[in-house]
Amino acid sequence: MMIEKNQKELDAMEQFHKGNRQEGLRLQEEFAAAFREEYKNKDHCSCKKACRYHGNCKECVAIHRAHQEHVPNCMRPIINAKIKLLSELTEHTIAYEIEPPKEVLRKE
């Protein structure tokens, strides 16, 4: 099962945007049910960092909400894609003003 850009969930969001809440909720529950079954005994966490909270989304998100310094690694590609779209408005010149911390510069 693919989680990122899952077609069932994309279809659910399309229904929500059309104002069809019931159908959106139905599709969303189908996705959630399939997720629960597929990942009952498998690792679903996309984070590549060795972390005590790997796969424990509830605690991981709570920690990040609490310190509010940065977002969980698994959320970065989603947020970066949105930032990239906004960055197009200035021909990505923001890149000249950003120096990421050394930790982020590691290649996987």
C-alpha positions, 0 to 999 in steps of 0.5 A: 500500500502506498501512503504518499499520494494515495489515490483513495485519499486523493479522491476523498479530498476531491469529494471534500472540495466539491462539498460532498462530505459524506462521500469524502468521509466514506473514502477516507475511512476506506483508506484508513481501514486499508492502512490499519490492515496493511500496517498492522504488523509492518513499519509505516514510518517514512522517516530515515532517522534512527529515533526512539519514536520511529513509527510512533506518530502520536508521540513524535507529533506531540514532541514536535508540537511541544517544542515547535522548533521544526516539523517531523522528518516525515512531514518535510517533503510535503511542506517543502513541495508547498514551499517550492511552489511559493518560491517560484513566485521569486524565481527561487531566489530565497535559496540564496538566503538559506543555509541549512544546518549541517545535519540536514545536508547529509545525503541518505 
